[in-house]
Amino acid sequence: MRDLTTLPKAHLHLHFTGSMRSATLVDLAQRYGIRLPAALLDGDPLRLPPTSRGWFRFQRLYDAARACVRSGDDMRRIVDEAAADDAAEGSGRLEIQVDPTSYAPFLGGITPAVELVLDAARESSARHGTEVAVIVAASRLRHPLDARTLARLAARYAGSGPGEVVGFGLSNDERRGDTDAFAHAFRIARDAGLASVPHGGELLGPSHVTEVVTALEPDRLGHGVRSGEDPALLDDLVSRGVALEVCPASNVSLGVYQDAADVPLRALVDAGATLALGADDPLLFGSRLVAQYETARHVHGFDDAALADLARSSVRASTAPAATRERLLAGIDRWLATPAG
C-alpha cells in the first residue's frame, strides 16, 4: 500500500478552533488560567447522541476551547500549526473556515479579525508550502443581518490564492435558524465571486439538503452525507455539480452513524458524487485528514486507485487557481504511478 501522507490532496472542511492541536489548547489554557473540561483532555474522540442535547454538549466543549484563544498571536499560532499539520499529511491546499465574530472582541472588530487570519494564512502558506485560503462563515444561531455583514466583509477580500477569502459558509446546529433568511447573505457572497459552502445534511436528512440547495445554491455542501438517503436528491446534486465535504470521524462522533462502516462513502462515490474528505474538528473528533483516507482504505475497501480519485475530487472541488490544481493533480498521478511499498 502507498503512503497516504504523500498523496497530494486538498482539505476543504476544517474549522479554525477545531483545528487546534491538543497540546496547544493545554498550553493556552495554562497561560490564561483556564480550567478545561475533562473531555478535552482525555484524548478520546467524542461520542455523542444525534440529539439537541448531544449538540449542546459538543458546542459547550467547542466554546471552552475557543475561550482559550485570546490574542492575535494565539490565532496566528493556530493557523500556522494547521498549515504545518496539513503539509505533513500531503495537503497542498487548505481552505480553513472561520467565524471572525468570535475573535472580534480582543482584536477590535470583525475586520481586523479577518485581516489577521488572512495575513497568517499568507505567512503560513509561504512557510509550509501548503496554500491556505479562508472561508468566512456565519452562524445559524445569529441574526441573518449579521450574516449579511460578514458576507460584505468577505467580499472585500475575495480571491483564490493563499491568504484570500474564497468562500462563504453557514455553520452550527442545522436544526436552528431559518435557512431562507440567510439567502440574501449568500447572494452578496456569490456576486463577489465567492463559493457558496454552507453546512447541511449531517444532523438532518434529505429534506434539509433540499432546503439548503434551494435557498443557498451551494457549490459545495458541508457534510451532505445524508443526501444518500434519497437517490433522486443525490442524482440532482450530482447533476448540479455540488460537491460533498464528507467528514467520517465527525459523523460518528456526533452519532449520525454508529460506526465508520455505516458512513456511505462507497454509495456516494458509486452514485457519481464529488467527495472531498475533511477532518472538520480534529481537536474534538480525534483524527486529522489522513485518518479519513485511512477509513476509506481500511473500513470501506478503497484501493489506491480509488483513493487517488478521492484526492482528485478534493482538488477539483477546491477554489484553488488552475495552476495549483494542475500541480496537485499531476502529483496524484505520480503517487499512483509509484510502485506500492
C-alpha positions in Angstrom: 0.0 0.0 0.0 1.2 3.5 -0.8 1.8 6.1 1.9 -1.3 8.2 2.3 0.7 11.1 3.8 2.4 11.6 0.4 -0.8 11.5 -1.6 -1.4 15.1 -2.7 -4.9 16.3 -1.7 -7.0 19.4 -0.8 -8.6 19.9 2.6 -11.9 21.7 2.3 -13.6 21.2 5.6 -11.6 22.3 8.6 -12.8 24.8 11.3 -10.4 27.3 12.8 -10.8 26.4 16.6 -11.4 22.8 15.9 -8.1 22.5 14.0 -6.1 23.3 17.2 -3.6 20.8 18.4 -4.4 19.3 21.8 -1.0 20.4 23.2 -1.7 24.0 22.0 -5.0 24.0 23.8 -3.4 22.9 27.0 -0.7 25.5 26.7 -3.1 28.3 26.1 -5.4 27.2 28.9 -2.4 27.1 31.3 -1.3 30.6 30.1 -4.7 32.1 30.8 -5.5 30.1 33.9 -8.5 28.3 32.3 -9.7 25.0 33.6 -10.6 22.8 30.7 -13.4 20.1 30.7 -12.0 16.6 31.1 -13.4 15.6 27.7 -10.9 18.0 26.0 -8.0 16.4 27.8 -8.6 12.6 27.8 -7.5 12.1 24.2 -10.7 10.1 23.3 -12.8 11.1 20.4 -16.3 12.4 21.3 -19.2 10.0 21.1 -22.4 11.9 21.4 -26.1 11.2 20.6 -27.5 12.8 17.5 -29.9 15.0 19.5 -30.1 18.6 20.6 -28.6 17.5 23.9 -25.7 15.9 22.2 -25.1 19.0 20.1 -25.3 21.2 23.2 -22.5 19.2 24.8 -20.4 19.5 21.6 -21.0 23.2 21.5 -20.1 23.6 25.1 -16.8 21.9 24.6 -16.1 23.9 21.4 -16.8 27.1 23.2 -14.5 26.1 26.1 -11.7 25.6 23.5 -12.5 28.8 21.8 -12.3 30.7 25.1 -8.6 29.8 25.3 -7.9 31.9 22.1 -7.4 35.4 23.4 -4.9 37.2 21.3 -3.8 37.7 17.7 -0.6 35.7 18.4 -2.8 32.8 19.5 -4.7 33.0 16.3 -1.5 33.2 14.2 -0.3 30.1 16.0 -3.4 28.1 15.2 -3.3 29.0 11.5 0.4 28.2 11.3 0.0 24.8 13.1 -3.0 23.9 10.9 -0.9 24.6 7.8 2.1 22.6 9.2 -0.2 19.6 10.0 -1.8 19.7 6.6 1.6 19.9 4.9 2.7 16.9 6.8 -0.3 14.9 5.6 0.1 15.8 1.9 -2.5 18.5 1.7 -1.4 21.1 -0.9 -4.5 23.3 -0.4 -6.3 24.1 2.8 -9.5 26.1 2.9 -9.9 26.9 6.6 -13.2 28.1 7.9 -13.5 30.9 10.5 -16.3 33.0 12.0 -14.5 36.3 12.8 -17.3 37.3 15.2 -15.9 35.0 17.9 -12.5 36.8 17.9 -13.5 40.3 17.3 -13.7 41.4 21.0 -10.0 41.2 21.6 -8.9 42.4 18.2 -11.1 45.5 17.8 -13.7 44.2 15.4 -14.5 41.6 12.7 -12.4 43.4 10.1 -9.1 43.2 12.0 -10.0 39.6 12.9 -10.4 38.7 9.2 -7.3 40.6 8.2 -5.2 38.9 10.9 -6.3 35.4 9.7 -5.6 36.3 6.1 -2.2 37.6 7.0 -1.4 34.5 9.0 -2.6 32.3 6.1 -0.3 34.1 3.7 2.7 33.7 6.0 1.9 30.0 6.8 1.5 29.2 3.1 5.0 30.5 2.4 6.4 28.8 5.4 5.0 25.3 4.9 4.3 25.1 1.2 0.6 24.4 1.6 -1.7 27.0 0.2 -4.0 28.3 3.0 -7.1 30.1 1.8 -10.0 31.2 4.1 -13.8 30.6 4.2 -15.7 33.2 6.2 -18.7 31.6 7.9 -21.8 32.9 9.5 -23.7 31.1 12.3 -27.2 29.9 12.2 -27.5 31.0 15.8 -27.0 34.7 15.0 -29.3 37.1 13.2 -29.3 36.8 9.4 -28.4 40.5 9.2 -25.1 39.6 10.9 -24.5 37.1 8.1 -25.0 39.9 5.5 -22.4 42.0 7.3 -20.0 39.1 7.2 -20.7 38.4 3.5 -19.9 42.1 2.7 -16.7 41.9 4.6 -15.7 38.6 3.0 -16.4 40.1 -0.4 -13.8 42.8 0.2 -11.1 40.2 0.4 -12.3 37.8 -2.3 -9.7 35.9 -4.3 -8.5 32.4 -5.0 -4.9 32.4 -3.7 -3.2 32.0 -0.3 -4.4 34.5 2.3 -7.6 35.4 0.4 -11.2 34.7 1.1 -12.5 32.0 -1.3 -15.9 31.1 0.1 -18.8 31.9 2.4 -20.3 29.4 4.8 -23.1 28.8 7.3 -22.4 26.6 10.3 -23.7 25.5 13.7 -26.7 23.4 14.5 -28.6 22.6 11.3 -31.8 22.4 13.4 -31.7 26.1 14.3 -32.4 29.2 12.2 -34.4 29.8 9.1 -32.3 28.8 6.1 -34.2 31.1 3.7 -33.3 34.1 5.9 -29.7 33.6 5.0 -30.2 33.6 1.3 -29.5 37.4 0.9 -26.1 37.0 2.5 -25.2 34.2 0.2 -26.3 36.3 -2.8 -23.9 39.0 -1.7 -21.1 36.4 -1.5 -21.8 34.9 -4.8 -21.9 38.2 -6.5 -18.4 38.8 -5.3 -17.2 35.5 -6.8 -17.1 33.6 -3.5 -18.0 29.9 -3.4 -21.2 29.0 -1.5 -20.2 26.4 1.1 -23.0 26.1 3.7 -23.3 23.1 6.1 -26.2 20.8 5.6 -27.3 17.2 5.5 -25.4 15.8 8.6 -27.7 16.2 11.6 -30.8 16.5 9.3 -31.8 14.4 6.3 -32.7 14.9 2.7 -35.4 17.5 3.2 -32.9 19.8 4.8 -30.4 19.3 2.0 -33.2 20.3 -0.4 -33.9 23.4 1.7 -30.2 24.4 1.7 -29.7 23.7 -2.0 -32.8 25.7 -3.0 -32.1 28.7 -0.7 -28.3 29.0 -0.8 -27.3 27.4 -4.1 -24.2 25.7 -2.8 -21.1 24.9 -4.8 -20.1 22.5 -2.0 -22.2 21.2 0.8 -20.6 20.9 4.3 -21.2 17.2 5.0 -24.2 16.5 2.8 -23.7 12.8 3.6 -27.3 12.1 4.3 -28.3 13.1 0.7 -27.6 9.4 0.0 -30.9 8.6 1.8 -32.8 10.0 -1.3 -31.5 8.7 -4.6 -33.4 11.4 -6.6 -31.9 14.1 -4.4 -28.4 12.7 -4.8 -28.8 12.5 -8.6 -29.8 16.1 -8.5 -26.7 17.1 -6.5 -24.6 15.2 -9.0 -26.2 16.9 -12.0 -25.8 20.3 -10.3 -22.1 19.6 -9.6 -22.5 20.2 -5.9 -19.5 18.6 -4.1 -19.9 16.9 -0.7 -17.4 17.6 2.1 -17.6 14.3 3.9 -16.1 14.0 7.4 -16.4 10.4 8.6 -15.0 11.0 12.1 -17.4 13.8 12.7 -20.4 11.7 11.5 -19.5 9.0 14.1 -18.7 11.4 16.9 -21.9 13.2 16.6 -23.9 10.0 16.4 -25.1 10.4 12.8 -23.8 6.9 12.2 -23.0 4.2 14.8 -19.5 3.5 13.4 -17.3 4.3 10.4 -18.5 1.4 8.4 -22.0 3.0 8.3 -20.8 6.2 6.6 -22.0 5.7 3.0 -18.7 6.6 1.2 -19.0 3.8 -1.3 -22.6 4.5 -2.2 -22.0 8.2 -2.7 -19.0 7.6 -4.9 -20.9 4.9 -6.9 -23.7 7.5 -7.5 -21.2 9.8 -9.1 -21.0 12.4 -6.3 -17.9 14.5 -6.0 -16.4 13.9 -2.5 -13.8 15.9 -0.6 -12.8 14.2 2.7 -12.3 16.5 5.6 -11.4 16.4 9.3 -13.9 19.0 10.5 -12.8 19.5 14.1 -9.9 17.1 14.9 -9.5 18.7 18.3 -12.8 17.1 19.3 -13.1 14.2 16.9 -9.6 12.8 17.4 -8.5 12.4 13.8 -7.0 14.5 11.1 -7.2 14.4 7.3 -5.1 11.3 6.6 -7.2 9.4 9.1 -10.3 10.0 6.9 -8.4 8.4 3.9 -7.4 5.6 6.1 -11.0 5.0 6.9 -11.8 4.9 3.2 -9.0 2.4 2.7 -9.3 0.1 5.7 -13.1 0.3 6.5 -14.6 0.8 3.1 -12.1 -1.1 1.0 -11.0 1.7 -1.3 -7.8 0.6 -3.2 -5.1 3.1 -4.1 -6.7 4.0 -7.4 -10.0 4.8 -5.7 -8.1 6.8 -3.0 -6.4 8.8 -5.8 -9.8 9.5 -7.2 -10.9 10.8 -3.9 -7.9 13.1 -3.8 -8.6 14.3 -7.3 -12.2 15.1 -6.3 -11.0 17.2 -3.4 -8.7 19.2 -5.7 -11.3 19.7 -8.3 -13.9 20.8 -5.7 -11.5 23.3 -4.3 -11.4 27.0 -5.3 -7.6 26.8 -6.0 -6.2 28.6 -9.0 -5.8 26.5 -12.2 -2.0 26.2 -11.7 -2.4 24.8 -8.2 -5.0 22.3 -9.4 -2.8 21.1 -12.2 0.2 20.8 -9.9 -1.7 18.7 -7.3 -3.4 16.5 -9.9 0.0 15.8 -11.5 1.3 14.9 -8.1 -1.6 12.5 -7.6 -0.7 10.8 -10.9 2.9 10.4 -9.8 1.8 9.0 -6.5 -0.3 6.4 -8.2 2.4 5.6 -10.7 4.9 4.9 -8.0 5.1 1.2 -7.1 3.4 0.4 -3.7 5.8 -0.4 -0.9 
